[in-house]
């Protein structure tokens, strides 16, 4: 037996075996590296998706918060007194008293314009009264500033019809709706009272109410305790 050839044969096989092992280990290492890269890529995608979702939620919350604090674009005010069409009007936010007067058809010839500040900035739910000539301005709520305390016109959050004793209706400041609170006074008579007031000026005493058509001594007696001037 030739031991030299056998030894040479074993050595060659050993070389092939080691080479095969190296190839297998290298292939496995490459596969493992690819797997780790893929896993890292997937993790990055998940993190990006989470960040994007979080950003979208933040933006949505910001929009919701912004919309909830949106300032109203309009103001609604009630105007009475020496204007052609007393009532409730809605104007754009930032409107002035002059714009409200124009919406009400303008002032009547009996309006006491010196007693009001037509540049007054209106607020939502303001109660406006335009005084008549001869009307005592001190009986009219002061007008116009944001807190209704420093002004020159006739806006007020309180009703000017209650300027008399207790809860009496002021014949010189009440509008149609307020006059109908009087006993026996409906819309038609309330309108007649205002028409008389516009044509003849302020009531000097409550008894002057009997000068209005349809209001006699009997009617006056039933509501005189509810009246003021």
PAZAPA-4460 file (N, C-alpha, C; in steps of 0.05 Angstrom, whole numbers, plus 32768, in hexadecimal, padded with zeros to 4 digits):
% residues 229
    n_x    n_y    n_z   ca_x   ca_y   ca_z    c_x    c_y    c_z   seq   type   mol
   8011   7FE8   8000   8000   8000   8000   8012   8019   8000     1      X     A
   800A   802B   7FEF   801A   8043   7FEC   800E   8059   7FFF     2      X     A
   801B   805C   8016   8011   806F   802A   8013   808C   8020     3      X     A
   8026   8091   8010   802A   80AD   8006   8012   80B6   7FF5     4      X     A
   8008   80A4   7FE4   7FF0   80AB   7FD3   7FD7   80AE   7FE5     5      X     A
   7FD6   809C   7FF8   7FBE   809E   800A   7FBF   80B9   8019     6      X     A
   7FD5   80C0   8023   7FD7   80D9   8032   7FD1   80F1   8020     7      X     A
   7FDB   80F0   8007   7FD5   8105   7FF4   7FB8   8107   7FEE     8      X     A
   7FAB   80F0   7FEB   7F8E   80EF   7FE5   7F7E   80FB   7FFC     9      X     A
   7F85   80F3   8015   7F77   80FE   802D   7F7A   811C   802F    10      X     A
   7F92   8125   8029   7F98   8142   802B   7F87   8152   8017    11      X     A
   7F84   8147   7FFE   7F74   8155   7FEA   7F57   8156   7FF3    12      X     A
   7F4D   8140   7FFD   7F31   813F   8006   7F2C   8152   801D    13      X     A
   7F41   8154   802E   7F3E   8166   8045   7F3C   8183   803C    14      X     A
   7F4C   818A   8027   7F4B   81A5   801C   7F30   81AB   8011    15      X     A
   7F25   8198   8002   7F0A   819C   7FF7   7EF5   81A0   800D    16      X     A
   7EF8   818F   8022   7EE4   8190   8038   7EE5   81AB   8046    17      X     A
   7EFE   81B5   804B   7F01   81CF   8058   7EF5   81E5   8047    18      X     A
   7EFA   81E3   802C   7EEF   81F7   801A   7ED1   81F7   801A    19      X     A
   7EC5   81DF   801A   7EA8   81DD   801B   7E9D   81EA   8034    20      X     A
   7EAB   81E4   804B   7EA1   81EF   8064   7EA2   820E   8063    21      X     A
   7EB8   8219   8058   7EBB   8236   8056   7EA4   8242   8045    22      X     A
   7E9E   8234   802F   7E88   823E   801D   7E6D   823E   802C    23      X     A
   7E68   8228   803A   7E4E   8226   8049   7E4C   823C   805E    24      X     A
   7E62   8240   806D   7E62   8255   8082   7E5E   8270   8076    25      X     A
   7E6C   8275   8060   7E6A   828F   8053   7E4E   8295   8048    26      X     A
   7E42   8280   803C   7E27   8283   8032   7E13   8289   8048    27      X     A
   7E16   827A   805E   7E04   827E   8075   7E08   829B   8081    28      X     A
   7E21   82A4   8081   7E26   82BF   808B   7E19   82D4   807A    29      X     A
   7E1A   82D0   805F   7E0E   82E3   804D   7DEF   82E4   8051    30      X     A
   7DE3   82CC   8054   7DC6   82CA   8058   7DBE   82D9   8072    31      X     A
   7DCE   82D4   8087   7DC8   82E0   80A0   7DCA   82FF   809F    32      X     A
   7DDF   8309   8090   7DE2   8326   808C   7DCA   8332   807D    33      X     A
   7DC1   8323   8068   7DAA   832D   8059   7D91   832F   806A    34      X     A
   7D8E   831A   807B   7D77   8318   808C   7D77   8330   80A0    35      X     A
   7D8F   8336   80AC   7D91   834C   80BF   7D8B   8366   80B1    36      X     A
   7D95   836A   8098   7D90   8383   808A   7D72   8386   8084    37      X     A
   7D66   8370   807C   7D49   8371   8076   7D39   8378   8090    38      X     A
   7D41   836C   80A6   7D34   8371   80C0   7D37   838F   80C7    39      X     A
   7D4F   8399   80C3   7D54   83B5   80C9   7D44   83C8   80B8    40      X     A
   7D41   83C0   809E   7D32   83D0   808B   7D14   83D1   8093    41      X     A
   7D0A   83B9   809B   7CEE   83B7   80A4   7CEA   83C9   80BC    42      X     A
   7CFD   83C7   80CF   7CFA   83D7   80E8   7CFA   83F5   80E2    43      X     A
   7D0B   83FD   80CE   7D0C   841A   80C6   7CF1   8422   80BB    44      X     A
   7CE6   8411   80AA   7CCC   8417   809E   7CB6   841A   80B3    45      X     A
   7CB6   8408   80C7   7CA2   840A   80DC   7CA5   8424   80EC    46      X     A
   7CBE   842B   80F2   7CC3   8444   8101   7CBA   845C   80F1    47      X     A
   7CC0   845C   80D6   7CB8   8473   80C5   7C9A   8475   80C4    48      X     A
   7C8C   845E   80C2   7C6F   845D   80C1   7C63   8468   80DB    49      X     A
   7C6F   8460   80F2   7C66   846A   810C   7C6A   8488   810F    50      X     A
   7C81   8492   8105   7C86   84AE   8107   7C73   84BE   80F6    51      X     A
   7C6E   84B4   80DD   7C5B   84C1   80CB   7C3F   84C2   80D7    52      X     A
   7C37   84AB   80E3   7C1C   84AA   80F0   7C1A   84BE   8107    53      X     A
   7C30   84BF   8117   7C30   84D2   812D   7C2E   84EE   8124    54      X     A
   7C3D   84F5   810E   7C3C   8510   8103   7C21   8517   80F9    55      X     A
   7C14   8503   80EC   7BF9   8508   80E1   7BE5   850E   80F8    56      X     A
   7BE8   84FE   810E   7BD7   8502   8125   7BDB   851D   8131    57      X     A
   7BF4   8526   8133   7BFA   8540   813E   7BEE   8556   812D    58      X     A
   7BF1   8553   8113   7BE5   8567   8101   7BC7   8568   8103    59      X     A
   7BBA   8551   8106   7B9D   8550   8108   7B95   855D   8122    60      X     A
   7BA3   8558   8138   7B9D   8564   8151   7BA0   8583   8150    61      X     A
   7BB5   858B   8142   7BBA   85A8   813F   7BA3   85B5   8130    62      X     A
   7B9A   85A8   811A   7B84   85B3   810A   7B6B   85B4   811B    63      X     A
   7B65   859F   812A   7B4D   859E   813B   7B4E   85B4   8150    64      X     A
   7B66   85B7   815C   7B69   85CC   8171   7B65   85E8   8165    65      X     A
   7B70   85EC   814D   7B6D   8605   8140   7B51   860C   8139    66      X     A
   7B42   85F7   812F   7B26   85FC   8127   7B15   8601   813F    67      X     A
   7B1C   85F5   8156   7B0B   85F8   816E   7B0E   8614   817A    68      X     A
   7B24   8622   8172   7B28   863D   817D   7B22   8653   8169    69      X     A
   7B15   864B   8152   7B0F   865F   813E   7AFB   8673   8148    70      X     A
   7B01   868D   8144   7AF0   86A2   814D   7AD8   86A5   813A    71      X     A
   7AC0   86AA   8146   7AA8   86AD   8136   7AAC   86C4   8122    72      X     A
   7AA2   86C0   8109   7AA5   86D4   80F4   7A8E   86E8   80F4    73      X     A
   7A7A   86E4   8106   7A63   86F6   8106   7A5C   86FF   8123    74      X     A
   7A4D   8715   8125   7A42   871E   813E   7A24   8723   813A    75      X     A
   7A14   871B   814D   79F7   8720   814B   79EF   8733   8161    76      X     A
   79E2   8749   8159   79DA   875E   816C   79BD   8766   8169    77      X     A
   79B2   8771   817F   7996   877A   817F   7996   8798   8180    78      X     A
   7988   87A5   816E   7987   87C3   816D   796A   87CC   8170    79      X     A
   7966   87E1   8181   794C   87EC   8185   794E   880B   8186    80      X     A
   7938   8818   8189   7939   8835   818B   7934   8843   8171    81      X     A
   7942   8859   816C   793C   886A   8155   7949   8861   813B    82      X     A
   7942   8848   8133   794B   883D   8119   7932   8835   810A    83      X     A
   7934   8832   80F0   791C   882C   80E0   7912   8810   80E3    84      X     A
   7925   87FD   80E8   791C   87E1   80EB   792A   87D4   8103    85      X     A
   791D   87D6   811A   7928   87CA   8132   7929   87AB   812F    86      X     A
   793D   879F   813B   793E   8782   813A   795A   8777   813F    87      X     A
   795D   875D   8138   7976   874F   813C   7984   874C   8121    88      X     A
   799E   8753   8120   79AD   8751   8107   79C8   8743   810C    89      X     A
   79D1   8735   80F8   79EB   8727   80F8   79FE   8735   80E5    90      X     A
   7A15   873D   80EF   7A29   874B   80DF   7A44   873C   80E2    91      X     A
   7A57   8744   80D1   7A72   8738   80D3   7A7F   8741   80EC    92      X     A
   7A91   872F   80F6   7AA0   8735   810E   7AB1   874E   8109    93      X     A
   7AB1   8761   811C   7AC0   8779   8119   7AAF   8790   810E    94      X     A
   7A95   878B   810B   7A83   87A0   8101   7A80   87B7   8116    95      X     A
   7A7A   87CF   810C   7A76   87E6   811D   7A58   87EC   8120    96      X     A
   7A52   87FD   8133   7A36   8805   8138   7A29   8811   811F    97      X     A
   7A38   8820   810F   7A2D   882C   80F7   7A23   8817   80E4    98      X     A
   7A31   8801   80E2   7A28   87EB   80D0   7A0E   87DE   80D9    99      X     A
   7A0B   87DC   80F4   79F2   87D1   80FF   79DB   87E4   80F9   100      X     A
   79E0   87FE   80FC   79CB   8812   80F7   79C3   8811   80DA   101      X     A
   79D6   880E   80C7   79D0   880C   80AB   79C0   87F2   80A5   102      X     A
   79C7   87DC   80B3   79B8   87C3   80AF   799B   87C6   80B8   103      X     A
   7996   87D8   80CC   797B   87DD   80D6   796D   87F2   80C7   104      X     A
   7977   87FA   80B0   796A   880D   809F   7971   882A   80A4   105      X     A
   7984   882F   80B6   798C   884A   80BD   797C   8855   80D4   106      X     A
   7983   886C   80DE   7975   8879   80F4   795D   8888   80EA   107      X     A
   794A   888D   80FD   7933   889D   80F6   793A   88BB   80FB   108      X     A
   7928   88CC   80F4   792C   88E9   80F7   792E   88F1   8115   109      X     A
   7923   88DF   8126   7922   88E5   8142   793B   88DB   8152   110      X     A
   794F   88D0   8143   7966   88C4   8151   7978   88DA   815D   111      X     A
   7981   88D4   8175   7993   88E6   8183   79B0   88DD   817E   112      X     A
   79BA   88E5   8166   79D4   88DA   815D   79EC   88E3   816E   113      X     A
   79E9   88FA   817B   7A00   8903   818C   7A04   88F2   81A4   114      X     A
   79F0   88E2   81AA   79F2   88D1   81C2   79FF   88B6   81BD   115      X     A
   7A06   88B0   81A4   7A12   8896   819D   7A2D   8899   8190   116      X     A
   7A3C   8884   8192   7A56   8882   8184   7A54   886D   816E   117      X     A
   7A51   8876   8156   7A4C   8864   8140   7A65   8854   8138   118      X     A
   7A7B   885A   8143   7A94   884B   813E   7A98   8834   8152   119      X     A
   7A84   8831   8164   7A86   881C   8178   7A89   8800   816C   120      X     A
   7A9C   87F1   8176   7AA0   87D5   816D   7A8C   87C3   817A   121      X     A
   7A7D   87B4   8169   7A68   87A3   8173   7A73   8788   817E   122      X     A
   7A64   877D   8192   7A6A   8763   819C   7A52   8751   8198   123      X     A
   7A56   8737   8197   7A3F   8725   8194   7A2C   8728   81AC   124      X     A
   7A12   8728   81A6   79FD   872B   81BA   79FA   8747   81C6   125      X     A
   7A07   875B   81B9   7A03   8776   81C3   79E5   877F   81C0   126      X     A
   79DC   878E   81D3   79C1   879A   81D2   79C4   87B8   81CD   127      X     A
   79BB   87C1   81B6   79BF   87DD   81AD   79A5   87ED   81AF   128      X     A
   79A7   8805   81BA   798F   8817   81BA   7998   8832   81AF   129      X     A
   798B   883C   819A   7990   8856   8190   797C   8869   819C   130      X     A
   7985   887C   81AD   7973   888E   81BB   7964   88A1   81A9   131      X     A
   794D   88A9   81B1   793D   88BD   81A3   7944   88D9   81AC   132      X     A
   793F   88ED   819B   7943   8908   81A4   7931   890E   81BC   133      X     A
   793C   891A   81D0   792D   8920   81E8   792E   890B   81FC   134      X     A
   7937   88F3   81F5   7939   88DD   8208   7950   88E2   821B   135      X     A
   794C   88DD   8234   7962   88E0   8247   7977   88CB   8243   136      X     A
   798F   88D4   823B   79A4   88C1   8234   79AD   88B2   824C   137      X     A
   79AB   88BD   8264   79B4   88AE   827B   79A2   8896   8281   138      X     A
   798B   8895   8274   7979   887E   8277   797F   8869   8263   139      X     A
   7992   886F   8251   7999   885C   823C   79B4   884F   8244   140      X     A
   79B6   8835   8241   79CF   8828   8248   79E6   8833   8238   141      X     A
   79FD   8837   8244   7A14   8842   8236   7A1D   882F   8221   142      X     A
   7A2A   883A   820C   7A30   8829   81F5   7A4D   8823   81F1   143      X     A
   7A53   8810   81E4   7A69   880B   81D2   7A83   87FF   81D8   144      X     A
   7A8F   8800   81EE   7AA9   87F3   81F1   7AA6   87D5   81F5   145      X     A
   7ABD   87C7   81F4   7ABC   87AA   81F6   7AB0   87A1   8210   146      X     A
   7AB3   87B0   8226   7AA9   87A8   823F   7A8F   87B6   8246   147      X     A
   7A84   87C6   8233   7A6B   87D5   8237   7A6C   87E9   824E   148      X     A
   7A84   87F2   8255   7A87   8804   826C   7A92   881F   8264   149      X     A
   7A9F   8822   824E   7AAA   883B   8245   7AA0   8841   822A   150      X     A
   7A8B   884F   8227   7A80   8853   820D   7A6E   886B   820B   151      X     A
   7A64   8870   81F3   7A56   8888   81EC   7A3D   8883   81DD   152      X     A
   7A33   886B   81DB   7A1C   8866   81CB   7A07   8858   81DA   153      X     A
   79FF   8840   81D0   79E8   8834   81DD   79E8   8816   81DD   154      X     A
   79FF   8809   81DE   7A00   87EC   81E0   79FF   87E3   81FD   155      X     A
   79F2   87CD   8202   79F1   87C3   821D   79E9   87A6   821D   156      X     A
   79F3   8797   8230   79EB   877B   8233   79D2   8778   8242   157      X     A
   79C9   878E   824F   79AF   878E   825E   799A   879B   824D   158      X     A
   7981   8795   8253   796B   879F   8243   7965   87BC   824C   159      X     A
   7964   87CF   8239   795F   87EB   8240   7942   87EF   8248   160      X     A
   7930   87DC   8243   7914   87E0   8249   790F   87DD   8267   161      X     A
   7923   87D4   8276   7920   87D0   8293   792E   87E6   82A2   162      X     A
   792E   87FE   8297   793C   8814   82A4   792B   8822   82B9   163      X     A
   7912   881B   82BB   7902   8828   82CF   7905   881B   82EA   164      X     A
   78EF   881C   82FA   78F0   8810   8315   78EC   87F2   8312   165      X     A
   78FC   87E2   831F   78F9   87C5   831E   78FC   87BB   8302   166      X     A
   78E7   87AD   82F9   78E7   87A1   82DE   78D4   87AF   82CB   167      X     A
   78CF   87C8   82D0   78BC   87D7   82BF   78C7   87DA   82A3   168      X     A
   78B5   87DD   8290   78BC   87E1   8274   78BE   87FF   826E   169      X     A
   78D5   8807   8263   78DA   8823   825C   78CE   8829   8241   170      X     A
   78BA   883A   8240   78AC   8840   8227   78BE   884D   8213   171      X     A
   78D4   8859   821B   78E5   8868   8209   78FB   8856   81FD   172      X     A
   78FF   883F   8208   7915   882E   81FF   790D   8812   81F6   173      X     A
   78F5   880A   81FE   78ED   87EE   81F8   78E8   87EA   81DA   174      X     A
   78EE   87D2   81D0   78E8   87CB   81B5   78CD   87BC   81B4   175      X     A
   78C6   87B3   819C   78AC   87A6   8198   78A9   878E   81AA   176      X     A
   78BD   877D   81AB   78BC   8765   81BB   78B9   876B   81D9   177      X     A
   78C8   877F   81E2   78C6   8786   81FF   78AC   8793   8206   178      X     A
   78A0   87A3   81F4   7886   87AF   81FA   7870   879B   81FC   179      X     A
   7873   8784   81EE   785F   876F   81EF   785E   8761   820A   180      X     A
   7872   8766   821B   7871   875B   8236   785D   8769   8248   181      X     A
   7854   8780   823F   7840   878F   824E   7825   8782   824C   182      X     A
   7815   8784   8261   77FA   8778   8262   77E9   8784   824C   183      X     A
   77DD   8773   823B   77CB   877C   8227   77D7   8788   820E   184      X     A
   77F2   8788   820C   77FF   8794   81F5   7809   877E   81E2   185      X     A
   77FE   877E   81CA   7807   876B   81B6   781A   8778   81A2   186      X     A
   7821   876A   818D   7834   8775   817A   782A   878F   816D   187      X     A
   7811   878F   8165   7806   87A7   8157   7808   87C0   8169   188      X     A
   77FF   87BD   8182   7800   87D4   8194   781C   87DC   819A   189      X     A
   782E   87C8   819D   784A   87CE   81A2   7856   87DF   818B   190      X     A
   784F   87D7   8172   7858   87E6   815B   784D   8803   815B   191      X     A
   7834   8806   8164   7827   8820   8165   7835   8832   817A   192      X     A
   783D   8826   8190   784C   8835   81A5   7866   883F   819A   193      X     A
   7875   882E   818C   788F   8836   8180   788B   884B   816A   194      X     A
   7876   8848   815A   7870   885C   8145   786A   8877   8151   195      X     A
   785A   8877   8167   7854   8890   8174   786E   889D   817F   196      X     A
   787F   888C   818B   7898   8896   8196   78AA   88A2   8181   197      X     A
   78AB   8896   8169   78BC   88A0   8154   78B1   88BA   8148   198      X     A
   7897   88BD   8148   788A   88D5   813D   788A   88EC   8150   199      X     A
   7888   88E6   816A   7883   88FB   817E   789A   88FE   8192   200      X     A
   78AE   88ED   8190   78C4   88EE   81A3   78BE   88DE   81BC   201      X     A
   78CF   88E0   81D0   78CD   88D0   81E8   78B4   88D7   81F8   202      X     A
   78AB   88C2   8206   7895   88C6   8219   789F   88D6   8231   203      X     A
   7891   88EB   8238   789A   88FB   824E   7890   88EF   8269   204      X     A
   7879   88E3   8268   786E   88D5   8280   785F   88BD   8276   205      X     A
   785A   88AA   8288   784E   8891   827F   7831   8895   8276   206      X     A
   7824   88AA   8280   7808   88B0   8277   7807   88B7   825A   207      X     A
   781D   88C0   824E   781D   88C6   8231   7817   88AE   8220   208      X     A
   7819   8896   822C   7813   887E   821D   77F6   887E   8213   209      X     A
   77E4   888C   8221   77C8   888D   821A   77C4   889D   8200   210      X     A
   77D9   88AB   81F7   77D7   88B9   81DD   77DA   88A6   81C6   211      X     A
   77E3   888E   81CB   77E5   887A   81B6   77CA   886E   81AF   212      X     A
   77C3   886C   8196   77A9   8862   818D   77A4   8846   8198   213      X     A
   778D   8842   81A4   7785   8828   81AE   778C   8823   81CB   214      X     A
   7799   8837   81D8   77A0   8834   81F4   7791   8849   8204   215      X     A
   777C   8840   8212   776C   8853   8221   7772   8851   823F   216      X     A
   7761   885E   824F   7766   885E   826C   7765   8843   8278   217      X     A
   7753   8832   826E   7750   8817   827A   7769   8806   8275   218      X     A
   7772   8807   825C   778B   87F8   8255   77A3   8803   8265   219      X     A
   77A4   881E   8266   77BB   882A   8274   77BB   8823   8291   220      X     A
   77A3   8822   829E   77A1   881B   82BA   77AB   87FF   82C0   221      X     A
   77A8   87ED   82AC   77B0   87D1   82B1   77CE   87CD   82AE   222      X     A
   77DC   87E0   82A2   77F9   87DC   829E   780A   87F3   82A8   223      X     A
   77FF   8807   82B4   780F   881E   82BD   7825   8817   82D1   224      X     A
   7820   8802   82E1   7834   87FA   82F5   784C   87EC   82E8   225      X     A
   7849   87E6   82CE   785E   87D8   82C0   786F   87EC   82AF   226      X     A
   7869   8806   82B0   7875   8819   829E   7889   882B   82AB   227      X     A
   789B   8835   829B   78AF   8849   82A4   78B7   885A   828C   228      X     A
   78C1   8872   8291   78CC   8882   827B   78E7   888D   8283   229      X     A
***
